[in-house]
Amino acid sequence: MGSTMHRRCGPLVAIVALAATAAPFAAPGAAEPGQPAGPARGGPVLTDLPDIGTSADTVLSNADEYRIGAMIVRGLRDSGAIVEDPEITEYVQSVGSRLASHAQDGGQRFTFFVVKDPGINAFALPGGFIGVNADLVLATAGESELASVLAHEIAHVTQRHIARGLEAQGRNSLVSTAAMLAAILLGAVSGNSDIGMAGVMAGQSAAVQRQINFTRDNEYEADRIGIATLVAAGFDPHAMARFFETLGRRTGSAFQTENARILEFLQTHPVTSSRVAEARSRAAQYPAVRPVDTMGYRLTRERLRVMRLPAGADVDALYPDAVSADADAGDHRYYGRALALIEAGRAPEAVRIFRDLVKRQPNVTEFHTGLGQALLAAGETDASREALAHAKELFPRNVPVTVRYAQALLQAGDAKAAHKVLLDLFNVVPPTLDQVRLIALAASSAGETAEANYYMAEYHLMSGDLTLGIETLRTALASPNITPVQRSRFRARIDELKEYLPPRLQAALERGEPLPQPRPEDTAGRRR
């Protein structure tokens, strides 16, 4: 599990975390002004976990970690690797936030997302960005198993394993790890893990054994702390061991063989008999918990399952238990069938199912947004807008409902109303990167060019690109016909961000010159 849940991707995150620090950045703290305000949505509840008290902060600051993670996530998003779906994102974020609120380190912010990848995998990036593959969600047998994966990854972040790994590796390895980063990311984007593995093997060379031992210890520590977080959040502590066993079956690992013991020694993130036994033993120390899977978990799995369907899939064969409303398939199966019908071009049938689901369970937001999507797909734009407007009244400032309503408004040609409802939402709820792009599109479509540039500036800042964020703000400031309030707001934001630039870039900004990309030496001696 941990920084990986699939054997062939084992070294990815540990090395990405180390290699990324060699990239040039503006200055410590540069990403902080653009960070989403509190994605965890709730104050932390401290457990009895120890404060690691590491000196790793002197090697990699929290601000640097955020900037690195944001840039990697932006690369994943730009390559189309991230699932951009408000319902799925909201669910995974809600589970992750529930766990994070019980983890140590109240100053850490977390962002959870789903990746379009056929492997069973999850990973923690610098800065609290935690990704989980779609197939991992589908491979879990219950919500607690999914939570166990996220809890493990949260522990990697709160225990500063990334910074501690760099501290242990030493500064002399930065050049080689930078080369490995290029190979690994190429493998990740191309889908060819062998490319990444080749880069790892070439770059690790003489230091491989020490790094493997260090990251193996991290995995056991993340398991221990993750189980404690699971318990504090009300999930089943035995779920982690159960999912380990699932991984063993899916990857063909034989825990008791000599080969498995060799794998434990050679791989950074092993799934072995000793690790399963350790997780079981630790879980046995806590009272038994048998939580019931939420509707959100079941619906998210169906949504991901439909997304994975090949074109032309036979809906009736896939959902034989949900063909008739009289069958007892479970509402999550009817939901999945309705989504599949939309994909198959049978939207009117999906509309009928969603209307029935809304009538039966009016408090489930996913049924309302599904109805809106089905109506749009059926060409009933006005009906979709009305259904989603009603849902917005029932669930004010619910993120998926508001986003779907704004999308319907945009499709209906009412960009000003879409901008207004999104602005009302994001003044209260921190948006994701994709949602910032959506409000920028709404503002641009409404002819509000200055506001669109302002939102895109925030998008670049959230992506870890301080200089591009400032340049986009300058473009907003140069827009014709901006109001005095806008002018004041844009200038204040630039002044706020200017303090995070190195002196030479501050001077360029004051002279009105375009900002060049920062050089590696701009960060020298400026770490916290």
C-alpha positions, 0 to 999 in steps of 0.5 A, a space after each residue: 500500500 502506501 506510496 504504492 498499492 501495485 508492485 510494479 509501481 513500487 518506487 514511484 512516490 518515494 523517488 518522485 518526492 526526492 527528485 522533485 526537490 531539485 526543480 527550480 522554484 520561486 521562494 519558500 512560501 510562494 505556493 501558500 497564498 494560492 493554497 485552497 483554504 482548508 480542504 480538510 474542512 474541520 479542525 484536527 483531533 489530536 491522537 496519542 501519536 508522537 511528534 516526530 520532531 525531525 530536522 527535515 524541515 531544514 531540507 524541505 519546507 512545508 511550502 516547498 512540499 506544497 509547491 512540488 505536489 501542486 506542480 505534479 498534480 497539474 502535470 497529471 491533470 494536464 495529461 488527462 490522468 485525473 478523474 474530473 467528476 464533482 460527485 466522485 471528487 466530493 466523496 473521496 474528499 469527504 472520506 479523506 477529510 474525515 480521516 485527516 481531521 483525526 490525524 496529527 499535524 493540524 497545520 497540514 492541508 490535504 487534497 484527495 483525488 482519483 486517477 484514471 489508471 488500471 492498476 491498484 495503486 495509491 500514493 502520497 505526493 508532497 504537500 498533502 496531495 493524495 491520489 487513489 486509482 479508480 481500480 483500487 476503489 473498485 477493488 475494495 470490499 467495503 468503505 473501511 478498506 478504502 479508508 485504510 488506504 487513505 489513512 495510510 497515505 495521510 500518515 506518510 504526509 503527517 510523518 514527513 516521510 518525504 522530507 525525512 527521506 531527502 534528509 536521509 538520502 543526502 543532498 549529493 543525490 539531488 542530481 541523480 534523483 532529478 534524472 529519475 524524476 523525468 524517467 518516472 513521470 514519462 513512465 507514468 504519463 505513457 503508461 509504460 512502467 518499465 520506463 520508470 523502473 529503468 530510470 529508478 534502477 539507473 539512478 539508485 545505483 549504489 544507494 539503493 539498499 539504504 533507501 529501500 530499508 528506509 522506505 520499508 520502515 516508513 511503510 510500517 510506520 504509516 500502517 501503524 499510524 493509519 490504523 490508529 487514524 482509522 479507529 479514531 474516525 470510526 472505521 474498521 481497524 481490521 480493514 487494512 489487513 483485509 485489503 493487504 490480502 486482497 492485494 496479495 490475491 490480485 498481484 499473485 504474491 505468495 506470502 509464505 514463499 522464499 520469493 515473497 521474502 526476497 520481495 520484502 527485502 528488495 521492494 520499497 512497498 512490500 505486501 508480505 505475510 509479516 506486514 499482514 500479521 503486523 496489521 492484524 495484531 495492531 487492529 486486535 488491540 482496538 474494539 471491534 467496529 463494523 460500520 455500514 458502507 455509506 450510500 456515497 461509497 456504493 454510488 461512487 463505485 458504480 460511477 467509477 465502474 461505468 466510467 471504465 466501461 468500453 464503448 458499446 457495452 451491453 447495459 442490460 448484460 452488465 446490470 441484469 439485476 436492475 432491468 426492472 424497477 420491481 427487482 431488488 437490485 439496490 438503488 446503487 445498482 439502478 443508479 449505475 444502470 442509469 449512468 450506463 444508459 446515458 453513456 449508451 445513448 439511451 438517456 430517456 430511459 435514464 431519466 425515468 430511472 433517476 426520477 424514480 430514484 429521486 422520488 424514493 430517496 429525495 435526500 440523496 444528492 447524487 440522484 438529483 445530479 444524475 437526473 440533471 445529467 440525464 435530462 441534459 443528455 436527452 436534450 431537455 436543457 430547460 428541464 435539466 436546469 429546473 431540476 438542478 435549480 430545485 436540487 440547489 434549493 434543497 441542498 444549498 451550496 452543495 458542491 456537486 449540485 451547484 457545479 452541475 447546475 452551473 454546467 446546465 446554465 452554461 449549456 443553456 447560454 446563461 453564463 452570467 447566472 452560472 458565474 453568480 452561483 459558482 461565485 456564491 459557492 466558492 466564497 464559502 467552499 474552497 474550490 478544486 483546480 477543476 472548479 476554478 477553471 469552471 468559474 473562469 470559463 463562466 466569467 469569460 463566457 459572460 464577457 467578464 474578462 478581467 474576472 476570468 483572468 483573476 480566476 486563472 491567476 488563482 488556478 496557476 497559484 494553486 498549481 504552484 506557479 507563482 510567476 505565471 499567477 502574477 503575470 495573469 493578475 497583471 493581465 487582469 489589471 490591464 483589462 479595459 473598463 475594470 472597476 476601481 474595486 477590481 483594480 484595488 483587488 488585483 493590485 492588492 493580490 499582486 502586492 501580497 504575492 510579490 513578497 514571495 518573489 526573490 529580489 531580482 524578480 521583485 525588481 523586475 516586477 517593479 520595473 514593469 518587466 515580464 517575470 522570467 522563470 525563477 532560477 535554482 539559485 533563487 531558493 538558495 539559503 531561503 529555506 525555513 
